[in-house]
């Protein structure tokens, strides 16, 4: 998840903006150890967010290109590739006409001709969530293009929590995914305000009981390495 920062003027009231970052995570997929990386490069006219996770058995790589208008992110292109365990998969979505139309590059029949306003892709919404949490926006509701489907995601801020990471202890804001009563799936995300709202930890439990977790091990913002104050 992308770090955010107040404009570098020292002004506490300055709007929070995106900054380039590079983050490394230790990840666990159903008990398997995996190394994951997230990286934000570019500028407001065209940012690019990359995510990759590699293990001995599988590889996942995805990226989102998007523009930034104020505090709103506007997707331009999304690409997802998975290889290894199970069936290989490649998905690409092109967001056209200011994201009002979404073209499924490899299956035009699954395109979205009249997309709702402020539509996000499957990783840009995570970045938009960080932006919104940093700026105190509510409600935290997002519409996300997933093939031809548009999924509805909602989150709530659950409070603050000190998290122990390989980088040291850090105070975080905990955000929970809002689901229907009785739902077995659980998603929790922890952002670090002192580290420009970088994603420190993400934990998800699936319906089948399998879990997924990533924990931050290394972070640099604007080319400067970040360390915890212990």
N, C-alpha and C positions, 0 to 999 in steps of 0.2 A: 504494500500500500504506500502510496506516495507520501513523502513528508510535505508538510506545509510550513509556511513561515510568515511572520509578520514582515511587511516591507522593512528592509534593513535600515531603518531610521531610528530604531529604539523607541518608536512611538507605539504604545500599547494599544492605541485605537486604530492603527493602520490596518487595512484589509489584509487578510491572510492570502497568500498566493502560492502557487506551485513552484518548487525548486527542483532541479535535477538531483537524482539520488541513485545510490546503488546499495542494495541490501542483500545479505546472505542469510539463509535460514537453515536450521536443522529441521527436517520434516519426518513425520511418521505416517505411513499409509498402511493401515491394518497391521501394525507391528513391524513393517519393513522400514528400515532407515533410508532416508533419501536426502540429497542435498538440493535445495531450491534457491533460486535467485530471482529478485525483482529489480528492475532498473527503469528509471524515467530519464529520457533524454529529449532534447529539442527546445522549443520555445512555444509561447501561447498560440502562435499561428498554426503550429503542427507539433504537438507533443507525441511521444511514443512511449508506451508502457509495455515492457517485456516481462514475461514470467516463464521460467523453465524449471523443471524438476526431473532429475536423472537418477536412475538406480541401475543395478546389474540387470534388471529384468525389463525395464520399460523406460520410455522417455516421453515427456510432455513438454511442448513448447507452444506458447501463445503470445500474441501481442495485440495491442490496440493503438491505433493512431487517432488522435482527436484534436480538435481546436478548443481554445478556451476563450469565452466571452464573459468577462467579469468573473463571477464565481460559478458559472455554468459551463460544463464540459459537453462538447458536441462531437459525437463519434464520426469518424471518417472511414475507417476500415478495421475489421477484426479478423484475425486468423488463428486457428487452433489446429495443432497436429499432435497425434498420439500414436506411438508405435511400441511394440513389445508385447506384453501380456494382453491376450484377447485380440479383438479385431482392430486393425489400424484404422485411424480416422483422420480426415482432413476437412475442416469447415472454414469457409471464408465468406464474410459478409461485407458488402460495400454500401456505405451510408451516403445517399445522394440527396441533392436539393435540400441542404441544411438538415440532413437526417430525417426528412419527411418521407423518404422512400428507402427501403432496405433491399438490396439485390443479393440473393444467395448465389454466389459465383458459380458453384458446381451443380446447383439444382434450381434453375430459374422458377420452377413451379412452387418453390417454398419461399419466394420473395414476398415482401410486405409492401403493397402499393401506397397505402395511406397510413403511415406510421403516426402514432400520437406524439404530441410535443414532448420535448426533453427525454426522448427515448435513449437508453444506454445500451452498451454491449456487455458481454459477460464478465469483463474485468474493469471497464471504465466506470461502471456503477460503484465498484468498491472504492475507487479514487474519489468519485463524487460524494460518497458517504463520508470519507475522511474530510473533504472540504466542508461539507455541511456540519459535521460534528464540531470542527474547529471554529466555525462561525456561529454556532448556537442555533442552527436552523431546525425548525420542526414544522410539520411531521417529516420523518425520515422515510419517505415512500418513493419507490423507483419502479419504472417500467423497463424491462430488459428484453431485448430481442434474442430469441433462442430458436434459430431456424425460422420457421413460419410462425411459431408461437410467440406471444408476448407475455412474459411472466411478471407477476406483481410481487415485489419485495418490500417489506416494511421492517424497520428497526426501531429500537428505543435505547436511550442511554440508561444504563443500570447503576451508574455511580462510579466511584474511583476505587482503584485497587493497586497495591504495590506488587509488582511482578518480579520474580527472580529470573534473570536471564544469564547466559554465559558472559554477557557484557557487564553484569552487575544488577543491582536493584534499581527499578525505575517506577515512578508513579504513573499510572495509566488511567484512561477513561475506558470503562467496559461498556461495550455495545452488544445488545442481544437481538437476534432475529425474532420478529413477532410471528408466531405460527398459530394455527387453530388449536383450541383447547384439546388436550389429549394427544397431540402430535408427538411422535417419538423422535423426530429429527430435531436436533439442537445445533445452533450456530452461535458462537460467541467470538467477539473480536476485541482486542485490546489495543488502543492507540496511546502513544506517549506524547503529551503536550510539550514537554521540554525537549523532545527530539522532533519538533515540528510535525507532530501528529503522525509519525511513522507507525506502521503496523508492527507491533511487538510480538503479538501472538494471535493465532487463529485456531479455534478448536471446533470441529464439527462431528456430530454423531449421526449416522444414517439410520434409516428405518430398520435395517437388518442387524443393527448393533455394532457394525464396523465404524471405526473412528478415523479421523484425519486431523493432524495437528502440525503447525509450523511455528517455530520459535526463533526469534531474531538472534543471530550470532555476531553479525558485523554490519556496520552501517556507515556510509559516508554521504554527506549532503553538500552539494556544490563543490565536490572534490575534497572536502575536509572530513577526516575520520571523526566519528562521534564516540565518546566514551562516557560511561556512567560515573556519577559522582558518589563514591562510596565513603 
